Each structure stands twice: as C-alpha cells, then as structure tokens.
Amino acid sequence: MTAAETATSEENRPHRVVVIGSGFGGLFGTQALRRSPVEVTMVAKTTHHLFQPLLYQVATGILSQGEIAPPTREILSRQDNAKVLLGEVTAIDVDARTVTSQVLGRSTVTAYDSLIVAAGASQSYFGNDHFAEHAPGMKSIDDALELRGRIFGAFEMAELGASRGDDIDHLLTFVVVGAGPTGVEMAGQIAELAHRTLKRDFRAINTRQARVILVDAAEQVLPPFGEKLGAHTQRKLEQLGVEVRLGEMVTHVDERGITLTAKDGTSERVASVTKVWAAGVQASSLAQTLAEQTGADLDRAGRIAVNPDLTLPGHPEIYVVGDMIDLDHLPGVAQVAIQTAKYAAKSIDRRVRGKEPQGPFRYLDKGSMAIISRFRAVAVIGRFRFTGLVAWLLWLVIHLLYIAAFKSRVTALLHWIISFLGRGRSERTTTEQQIFGRAALARIEGGAAALVSAPGDYDANRVIEQLREELEARAREEARLTDARERGVHRE
C-alpha cells in the first residue's frame, strides 16, 4: 500500500476510542458513546461490571456475585460500535497512542485516537501491604467470596472447637478496619449474621456471643456524613452489639490476631482469625504511568491531577475519570465515576463531530448513604439528612436503580426480601478454594500465568492425538468387559 493509500485509509476509518476499565466509569463512558460515530474498545481485567457498593452483601451471604457483577459483554451486546477485550493494562504509550494489556502471559496492543482511563482504585494498606494476606480488602468479587468463606468458616470452626472443649474466642471475634461506609455496612451485617441469622443453626456455640469490632484511626464514624450522622451511626452500631473503637491504628496483622495502638502509644492485641480491611484506597498504578509521561502531578493517594476538562497536560486526547483523578476534592464514589465518564464521552463526541468543546467539568453531588442494619441507614442529600427507615428505603431504591441488569434487580430484590423480612441468607455456600485460593496463587512464582502453557508452546495436534488414543483404548476395554461378561464378577 502506498503512502497516499495509507493516508486515505486512515482518514476513512472511524475514530478509535479505548476505554480502560469496566467499572462505573468504564461502563457509563462506553455506553455514552453508543450513538457516536466512533469505534469503542473496552479493555478490562475482568469479564464483568462490578457494582462495588454491594460487595459486602456478597461477603455476608445476602446476594450472589452474579447479581452485582453481570457480564460486561451482555450489557454491551446491543451496542454495535463497542467491543470488549479481556486483559489487565500494563502499559500506555502516550506518544504512540497505544495501550498494552496482558492476560495469562498473552499481550495485546490496542491503538487509540482518544483514551478514557477509568481503572479505578485498589485497597490501600498505607505501606503495610503484607497485612493483605490476613486482612482481605473489599474491592473485587474474589475479595468478597474469600471473606464470605472466612466469615462463615469461622463459625464452623468455632462449632468444631467448642465440641472439643477448645478456646474459640479468636474464632468468634471479627475485626473490621475502617469506619467509612463499607466498614460500617460490613460490621453491621456481621453483627446481624451472628445475632439473628445464625442464632439457631449451631449446637455447641452461641453465635450471639460473637464479638464484632469496628476500628478506625479517625475520631468519628462516617466523617464525610458530618458529626451528627456519625454519632447517630455509632449509637446504632453499638445497639447492635458492635464495639466501635476510634482513634486507634492497626500496627500489626497476622493469622491469629491484630494489634491496635492508641494515640498515647498503648497497644492491645486482639485475638481474631477474621479481619476485614475497609480503610483507605490507592489509585490505579496507571496514574503513575501517565504522570511519568505527561508531567502531571500525583497526590498522596496516587491520584493524578487533571485539567478542568479531565484531560492531561499536553494531551487533549487522554481523559482520566473516576477514583483516579485529583480535581476539586472530588470524593471517590460511584457518582463521580459516572459523571466524569459521561462528560469525557460527550467531549469526544463533540470533537469528532466538529462541535465546540464543553465548558469545565462540574460535579453534581447527588448525596451519600450507608446502611447500618436491617431498616436502619443514614443518608445525606444536599442540605437534608435522613436516618432510620426513610434513609433505608432511599438506599434500597437508589441501589436498585443502579444495578446494571434488569434480571439482577429482580433477583436482588427477592434476596433482600428474604434477608430483611426473614432471617435467611440465600448465599451461604463457601469452599476452601474461596478462602485459600488468593494466598495459594500469590505463592506461585508468576501467578496464574505459571499454570498455563506459554504462547506457542502448546501443541494442539499432539494433545488431541494423545487424547484420541486414550479414549479409543478406554472404549475397547469397556467393550471387552461387556462381551466377556466380566462386570461384577469377583476374581480371587
């Protein structure tokens, strides 16, 4: 192809938009481009869109993972200008305008004309990443399923221990680190599990004697909700039996316990097998990758400073949205991801159509809410503050609206009816693989990629031939046993 033909081909092809991530930012950004004359490629490290605010309900057996994580391909199946590629983005070349992703050792390079980076944030252990081995975070389906296994498994092991006369206090002590919305919701649900759902299910233990501790270095619960609602939430948690310990930092975590240190330097070790980490977030490492190439600044949480139009300095084709951005003190909540992604998509659409650019991004705060327990919640919407049943109903409606798939809304509502009106939990199945799978993979050099053959090493013809020989030999032996009437015949 001549240079002229190549140039003509480049002019005729659609504008290529790559979206990194399948969370709120990635999904809503992709969907906002459905009527644009562009070609959208979503690159995501999972095959699902995760409704992260409900992860704690998967961990405590209320909802299944499918209800809060529908397949991304299914959601986008009717959007003809969008396709999905599985892979974790490991590199972005802002000069070449390419994105490199990997899955199980396979690399894919995807070119873009415009880029929306919605890679979100991960759990932050404030420089103590080794805490993660014994205190899982709450950022993924894997995290939630592991915690489900750890929580319900602790009760099972306590039953076994009590039957033998062993000390089981460490098994029936649950520590939740972080008194933000996730920590409050998790502590409240563990308390409800112990005091209500499981109270008749065991014989050797009394689950209502379980100890649930919520700890935070801050001086109040739910700081973003204000002092009054924070105090209200603390009272309601304590009425549920949750021990709220504020002004204490976690200084050590191991398999059998956790060490809490107060401001005066005094420390206490709490014996606990089940710890949940819900404190702090760190922006995706892609923020660092972009900062190094564009000169943009990073804050302490690794978030990247963006222009008022969400682009990076000197790169109007790159938009960063959601939890990754440092702009106007925006909180790391779903609404920020949704609104910034829609803004970025609209900006791209206007540019492709030759229209004037939008004005600076403006965030519309639609409020915050957190559930404490059954029929109890707190909500902040503008100047209004809600508590109790009214806040709980608001929470119910809002979360139903934002669950991506209609069938998931229906099944989630049914499970909420079972859990909140009754005392049952529909999703209590746990396995050892859920509990130990993450730790086992971490101990394998190369991770999951080490468990599969490298690209090009797999000889399909040889494997098929071996399988064919095995199947033919097995069939011949089955036929021989039948013809010789040897089935069930005892031989000395």
N, C-alpha and C positions, 0 to 999 in steps of 0.2 A: 504494500500500500504506500502510495506517495505521500509526501508531507502535506500536500494540498488535500488529498483524500482523508488523511488522518484528521486534519483540522476541521473538515466538513463533518466528519463522523462525530467529533467532539461537540460541535455546535448543535447537532441534531439530537443527541442523546438527552434524556431527562436529567434534571438537576438531582444529584445524588445526596441524600441526607442519611447520615449514620447516627443512630441513637444508641448510646451505651447505657444499658440497664433496663430491667423490666419491672421496676418498682412503680410507685405513683408517678414520678417524673417521666420515666421512660415510656410507660403505657399511655399516659394522657398526652404526652408530647407527640407520640406516634399517631394516636387517634385524631389529634387536632390537625394533622396533615392529610387526612383521608380525602379531602376534596382539592388538594393542591396538585399542580402539575409537576410532581416530584416523584422520585423513586426512593422509598424509605427502607433502610435495613436496620433492624434492631439486633444488636449483639448483646447477649446476656449470659451470665454464668449459670443460670437455672432455666428450666423449661416452663416456669410458672410465674404468675404475677402474685406477689405476696401482699396480703392485707395485714401488714405488720402489727397494727394496734390490737389485733385479736390473737396474737401468738400465745399470750398467757392462757387463753381459753383452750387451745390445743394442749398446752402443757398440763392443764388441770382436768382434762377429760371431758370438757363440755362440747367442743367441736372437733371434727376431723380435719386433717390437714387439707383435704380436698376442698372443703368449704371456704377456706380463706386463701387458697392458692390454686385457682383454676389455671388450666394450661394457657400460656400466652398465645400459642398458635390458634387455639379455639376462639379466644376473644377477638383475634385479628383476622380470622378466617375469611370474613367478608370484606376486608379492606384490600382491594386488589393491588394497590400501589405499595403494599408493605410486605416484607418478608422477615423471617426470624432466623438468626444464626446462633447456635449454642457455642459458648466459649467465654472464658474469662479474659478480659482485655489486659494485656501485659505491656503494651507499648503504644504510644501515639506519636507519630512524626508530623509535627505541625507544618513543617516546610514541604514535605512530600504529600501531605494531606492523606495519610493512611492510618489505619487502626489495625493493630496486630492482636489476635486473640488465640488462645490455646485451650484445648480440651484433651486430656489423656495423651499429652505429648504431640498432638497434631496442631500445627499452626495454620492460621488463616489470615491473610492480609486483605483488608477491605478499604477501598478508596472512597473519599468523600469530597463533596463540594461545600457542604455545610455539616457541622457536627454539633450534636446535643449530648453533653456529658451529664448523665443522671445516675452516677454509680453509687450514690448514697453514702452511708457511713457504717462503720463497724463498731463493735463494743470496745470501749477504752478501759484498760486496767491501770491507767496512769503510771505507765512504766513498769508495771509488775505483770507482764504477760504470762508468766508462769502460774499465776492464780487461775488462769482459764482451765487448766487441767482438772481442777476440783470444784470450780465455781463457774459453770457454763453461763454464757450470756443469753440474751433473748433477741436475736437478730435474724434467725433463719428457721426453716422448718426442722432442720437437723437439731438445732438447739432445743426447740420446743418438744420434739419427740424424746430427746435424751432426758430432758427434765421430767417429762411425764414418767419415763421409766424409773428415774431416780426417786421421784416423789412416791409413786405407788409402790415401788420396790422397797422403799424404806419401811413402809407399814408392813409389808410381807415379811421382811427380815426381822422386824420387831416382834411379830407374832411367833416366828420360829425361836427367836432368842428368849422370849418370855416363857415359851413352853419348856425350855431347858433350864429356866431359872437364871438366865444371864442378865447383866445390866443392859438396859435398852434405851437409856436416856439419850444417848448420842444419835440413835436411830429416829427417835420421836422429837428431835429438835431441828427446826427448819429455819435457816437464816437467809433473809432477803436483803441484799446490799443495794441501797439506793431508794430514796423516798420520793421519787418522781412518780408520774402516772403509772408507768409499768411496774415499779416496785410496790406501790400501793395496791394496784389491782392484783398482783401476784400474791402478796401477803394476805389480802382479804380472801382470795379464793382457796388458798391452802388452809386457812382457818375454817372456812365453810366446809371444806372436804373433811377435816378432822372432827368438827363439832356436829356436822349434820349429815353429810352424805355417807360416811363410813361408820357411823356410830353403832350400827347393828351388825356389821359384816365380820367382825373378828370375835374370837372367844377368849384368847389369852391376854389381850391388851384392851385398854380403854382409850380409843382414839381421841376422846375429848380431853385427855391429859396431854396431848401433844403441845409442844411449845413452839410458837411462831414468833420470830424476832425480825423486826424491820429496823435496819440501822442506816444512818446517814451522817456524814460529817457536817452537814448544814444544821442550822438551828431550828428549822421548821420543816414540816411535811408539805410537799407540793409548793415550793417557793413561787413558781410562775402564777399560781392561783391567788396569791395575796395572803396576808396574815390571817384574816378572819376565816376563810375557807380552809386554810391549812390547819388551823386549830380545830375546826369542826371535823375535818377528816381524821385528825389524830384521835379525837374523842371517840368517834365511831369505830375506828380500828381497835382501840383499847376495849371498847364494849364487846367486840368480837373475840377478845382474848389475845390480841396481838400485842407483844411488847414493843413499844416504839422507843428506840434509843437514838437520840440526836446528839450531835457534837462529838461523835466518835468515828474514828477512822479505822479501816481494815489495814493491819500491818503484816499479817501473815495468814496464809491459807494452806492447809494440807488435807489429806484424805479424811482425817478423823475430826477436824475442827477448824476454828477460825479465831484469830486474835484481834481484839478490839482495843484501841488506845484512845483514851480521853484527852482533852486539852491539857490537863495537868500532868500528862505523861504516864498516868497509871494505866496498866494494861490488864485485860482479862481474857483468858482463853475460854471459848465456848465450844464444848464438845458437840459436833454436829457433822453428820455424814452428808446431808443435803444442803448445799448452798446455792443460791441463785444470784447472779451478778446483773443488776439492773442500773448500774451507776456509770454515767459518762459515755460519750460517743467520740469517735475519731473519724474524720472524713476519709474517704477512699484515698489510697496511695496515688491514684491518678491525679489528684490535685497537686501533689509534689511533682509528678511527671510534667504536668502542664506549666507549673510555676518555673521550673528549671529552663524551659524552652521559651517562655514568653516574658519572664521577668516579673510576673505578678507576685504579690506578697501572700504569705500564709499566716494564719493566726495560730494560737497555741493548740487549737483542736484540729489543725491541719486543713482548715477551710481556706479556699482561695478567694482573694479579693477580685471582684469583677466590676466592670463598668456599669453605670446605671441601666444600660440596656442588656445586661447579663453576658456581654461578650468579654473577651480577654484583650488586654492591651496589644494593639497592633494586629489583632486577628479578629476582624468582624465576622468571620465565618464560623467561629467557635463560641458556642453558648454553654455555660455551666449552670445547672439548676439544682434546686432542692437542698439537701443537707450539706452539699459540698461548698456552698458559697458563703462568703463573708460580705454581707451587704446590709446596711441599715439595722443591724442587730436582729435580723430575722431569726425566728425560732426554728429548730429542726423538727418540724411537724409536717404531716401529710399535706395540709393545705398550701404550705409554701412550695412544696414539690409540684403540686398540681398547677398552681397559678403561674409559677415561673416557667414550667414546661409549656403551658398553653401560650404564654407570652412569646417564648422563643419560637414556637411553631408558627405563630402569626407573623413574627418578624421575617422568618424565612419565606413564608408565602408571599408577603408584600414585596420582598426583594425580587423574588422570581417573577412576579407579575409586573415589576417595574413601578410599583407604587412608592409613595413617600414613606420613610420609616416611622415607626411608632415613637411616642414620647418615652421617657424613662419608665421603668417598671414601678408600679405602685401596688403594694400588698394590701388586700382587704382581709382584715382579721375577722374570721367567722366564729371565733370563740374556741374555748378549750373545755374538755370534760374528762372526768375519770370516774370509773365505777369503783365503789368501795366494797360492796357485797350485794346480795340479793335485795333489790328495791332501794338501794342506797347509792347515791352518786353525788358528785359536785360538778357544777358547770359554770363557766364564765362566758357570757355572750355580750360583748360591748360593755355597757355600764351595768348590766344586770347580773345578779348572782343567784344561782339556783342550787338547792340541796334536796336530799330525800327522793321521794317517788317522782316528783316532777323532773328533776335532773336525770334520774334513771330512765324515764320514758324518752326524754330528749336524746340521751345516749343511744337508746335502742333504735330509735327512728333514724338518726344520723348514720349509725354504723350499718344498718340495713341498706340504706341508700347507696353507700359507697362500696359495698361488696360487689365485685365486678360482674358475676354471672347471676342471672335470674334464678336458676335452679339452686345455686348456692344460697341465695337469700331465703328461699323457701325452706330448705333443709336446716339452715342456721336458725330460723325462727322456730321450727319444730323442736330442735335441740334445746333452745332457750326455754321453751315451754316446759319440756321435760325436766330441765335442770333447776329452773327458778320457781316453778309452781310445785313440782315434786321435789324429790331429793336425789334423783338418779343422775348419773353421768353416762352418756352413751358411748364415750370413747375412753375406756379404761384398759384397753389391750396394750401390754408392754412386752418387750423382748430384751434379752441380754444384748442383742446386736444394737438396739437403740441406745443402751447405756454405755457400752464399751466400744462401739464402732469408731467414734471420733478419735478416742485415745489410741486405738489399735492402728488406725491409718497414720496418725502422727508419728508412730514409732517405726513406720516403714520408710526407709530412705527412698525419696522420690514420690512418696504418697501413692495415690490411686494409680498414677501413671505407671508405677513399677509392677502393677498387677496385670497389665495387658502387654501384648507384644508391640514392639516399636513399629512405626510405619514402614512398610516394605519388608519386614521380617516374616510376615505371616504368609505361608504358602497354602493357599486355599485348596489347590488341587491335591496336595499331599494329605491334608487333613481329611478331605472328602473321601479319598481312596482308602485311608485307614478306617474311617467310619463305615464305609461300604463293606469292607472285609469283615469287620466285627459284626455288623448286622446280618450278613449272609451266614457267618458261622453260627450265630445265635439261632437263626431260623432253621438251619439244618439240624441243630441239636434238638430244638423243640419238636420238629417233625419226627426225628428218630425216637424220642421218648414216647410219643404218641403211638407210632407204628409198632414199637416193641412192647407196648403196654407196661412200661416201667414206672409210670407215675403212681405214687403212693405205695409202691411195693417195697417192703422192708428188706434190706440186704444185710447179712451178717458181716 
